[in-house]
Amino acid sequence: MATEPGQILPAYLLLGDDSVKAGVAIARMAKLCGCNEDGYDSFDLAGKPRPDVTSSLFDDSVDMTGAGPDQDLVSRIQGALTTLPLFSERRLVVLKNFDHAPKEIQTLVVDYLSEPTASTVLLVTASKLATTNPLVKTVKGFASQAMIDCTPKKKRDLGGYIRNLAHDFGLQMDYAAAEKMASLTAGDTQQIRQEMEKLLDYSRARGSAQVDLGMVDALVNAAQAPTVWQFGDAVFAGNLPLAYHLYAHMPKETPIHLLASCVFRLRGLLRLKSLQESGMRSPKQLATQTKRQEWQVKKDLAVLEHYDLAVLRQALIDAAGSDAQMKSGFNQEAAFALWLFSFAAAR
């Protein structure tokens, strides 16, 4: 179906678990439709309206989670889709968690979209739907822009996203602080925005827009414990302050286990460096040879820019010595710290 630039389509499909992205998309469409953001019917898991929310003349929002083949719910959705708006050119209908909807409701929506109401805009959210799903095919048929990506940010993109968001908030955040915030929030964009507001309030109070690692560590709440892989990223980036900040929030991890994880990374880097020196330069070729994703190889190639083969080999030899010290009664924390500082100094 051909559409003109800027034309509002009959339906949009928001795919992914990022509630912030989905919320922004819904709020923008509500504004375009001239709807009051808080003035729509909202249904609980059984499809019944909340008692504290009054019916809206403009919007309907239905949460599909756990919904069974309830004829009352089916009737409400059908009515919402076909009712003409009052005091507005368009009526907005939001169906949430469509991937949990029963077959009857899925069929109803797809059938409706074969001849949608001209004054109704339908927004459907789902965590994941197969490309063969009838709704996906139908919505794609309106236009490519009807498919809205609401998947969470990839781990490798979080640092840049957080720094850009800080700039939008009028803050200046360095790389180490952004990476620490990414690890503490585990990529939850809703929490990231909440924590950014907290940092903004604190920055205003002290009269400085600069956000450093210490501020993030003191003010940002951890969504979950950092992972061993995040710790390794900090170590091989030569960022010992961040590595130790992460380690402080990893009470279940031992120096022996963390050293072993670093050794695993070292061996992978050594193999990649050896392949490079043998003449294999293309990230695609290296990814095929090492049976890894190309983006993973590119990430390691960036690390290898700071190390030569001799340094990596010596780090592996030193790690074997540190491991032996730990297992012979030497203070594990001290042995691990010596290895970390030695490796960082060689960078």
Residue pairs with C-beta under 8 A, 6 or more apart in sequence:
1 141
1 142
1 143
3 9
3 142
3 143
8 29
8 32
8 33
8 90
8 121
9 121
9 142
9 143
9 145
9 146
10 113
10 116
10 117
10 118
10 120
10 121
10 122
10 142
11 113
11 116
11 121
11 122
11 123
11 124
11 138
11 139
11 142
11 146
12 25
12 29
12 121
12 122
12 123
12 124
12 139
12 146
12 147
12 148
13 124
13 125
13 126
13 129
13 135
13 136
13 139
13 146
13 147
13 148
14 21
14 22
14 25
14 26
14 123
14 124
14 125
14 126
14 148
14 150
15 125
15 126
15 127
15 128
15 129
15 147
15 148
15 149
15 150
15 151
16 22
16 127
16 128
16 149
16 150
16 151
16 152
17 127
17 150
17 151
17 152
18 150
18 151
18 152
18 153
18 189
19 189
19 190
20 189
20 190
20 193
21 148
21 149
21 150
21 189
22 125
22 148
22 150
25 123
25 148
25 150
26 94
26 123
27 37
29 92
29 121
29 123
30 36
30 37
30 59
30 92
31 37
32 90
33 58
33 59
33 88
33 89
33 90
33 91
33 92
33 121
34 58
34 88
34 89
34 90
35 56
35 58
35 59
35 88
35 90
35 92
36 56
36 58
36 59
39 54
39 56
39 57
39 58
39 59
40 56
40 58
40 59
40 60
40 61
40 92
40 94
41 49
41 53
41 55
41 56
41 59
41 60
41 61
41 62
41 76
41 80
42 49
42 50
42 53
42 61
42 62
42 63
43 49
43 50
43 61
43 62
43 63
43 73
43 76
44 50
44 63
45 63
45 65
45 66
45 67
46 66
46 67
46 68
46 70
46 73
47 62
47 67
47 70
47 72
47 73
47 76
48 72
48 73
49 55
57 85
57 86
57 87
57 88
58 85
58 86
58 87
58 88
58 91
58 92
59 91
59 92
59 93
59 94
60 76
60 77
60 80
60 91
60 92
60 93
60 94
61 93
61 94
61 96
62 73
62 76
62 77
62 80
62 93
62 94
62 95
62 96
63 96
63 97
64 95
64 96
64 97
64 98
64 99
64 100
64 101
64 105
65 96
65 97
65 100
66 100
67 73
67 100
67 101
67 102
67 105
68 102
69 102
69 103
69 104
69 105
73 105
74 104
74 105
74 108
77 93
77 95
77 105
77 108
77 109
78 108
78 112
80 91
80 93
81 93
81 109
81 112
81 116
81 117
81 120
81 122
82 112
82 117
82 120
83 91
84 91
84 117
84 119
85 91
85 119
85 120
89 119
90 119
90 120
90 121
91 117
91 119
91 120
91 121
92 120
92 121
92 123
93 120
93 121
93 122
93 123
94 122
94 123
94 124
94 125
95 101
95 109
95 122
95 123
95 124
95 125
96 125
97 125
97 126
97 127
98 106
98 109
98 124
98 125
98 126
98 129
98 135
99 126
99 127
99 128
99 129
101 109
106 134
106 135
109 122
109 124
109 135
110 134
110 135
110 138
112 122
113 122
113 135
113 138
113 139
114 138
116 122
124 135
124 139
125 150
129 135
129 136
130 136
131 137
136 147
139 146
139 147
140 146
140 147
152 187
152 188
152 189
153 161
153 187
153 189
155 182
155 187
156 295
156 299
158 178
158 179
158 182
158 187
159 175
159 178
159 179
159 182
160 178
161 189
161 192
162 173
162 178
162 181
162 182
162 192
162 196
163 173
163 175
163 178
165 192
165 193
165 196
166 172
166 173
166 178
166 196
166 199
166 211
167 173
169 196
169 197
169 199
169 200
170 200
170 209
171 196
171 199
171 200
171 203
171 209
171 210
171 211
172 209
172 210
172 211
173 181
173 211
174 211
174 212
174 213
176 212
176 213
176 239
176 241
176 242
177 211
177 212
177 213
177 215
177 216
179 233
179 234
179 239
179 242
180 213
180 216
180 217
180 220
180 242
180 245
180 246
181 192
181 195
181 216
181 220
183 226
183 227
183 230
183 246
184 195
184 216
184 220
184 221
184 222
184 223
184 226
184 249
185 191
185 192
185 195
185 220
185 222
185 223
186 223
186 224
188 223
191 221
191 223
195 219
195 220
195 221
198 219
198 220
199 211
199 215
199 216
199 219
199 220
202 215
202 219
203 209
203 210
203 211
213 241
213 242
213 245
217 245
222 249
225 249
225 250
225 251
225 252
226 246
226 249
226 250
228 250
228 253
228 257
228 258
228 261
229 261
230 246
231 243
231 246
231 247
231 250
231 253
231 258
231 261
232 261
232 262
232 265
234 240
234 242
234 243
234 246
235 243
235 262
235 265
235 340
235 343
235 344
236 262
236 265
236 269
236 303
237 303
238 306
238 344
238 347
240 340
240 341
240 344
243 340
247 253
247 258
250 258
254 332
255 326
255 332
255 333
255 335
255 336
256 323
256 326
256 327
256 332
258 336
259 319
259 322
259 323
259 326
259 336
259 339
260 323
262 319
263 316
263 319
263 323
266 312
266 315
266 316
266 319
267 316
268 290
268 300
269 300
269 303
269 304
269 307
269 312
270 309
270 312
270 313
270 316
271 290
272 286
272 290
272 297
272 300
272 301
272 304
273 304
273 307
273 308
273 309
273 312
274 309
275 286
275 289
275 290
276 286
276 301
276 304
277 309
280 286
280 289
283 294
283 297
283 298
283 301
284 294
286 297
286 301
287 293
287 294
287 296
287 297
290 297
306 347
307 346
307 347
311 346
311 347
314 346
315 339
315 342
315 343
315 346
318 339
318 342
318 343
319 339
322 335
322 336
322 338
322 339
325 335
326 332
326 335
326 336
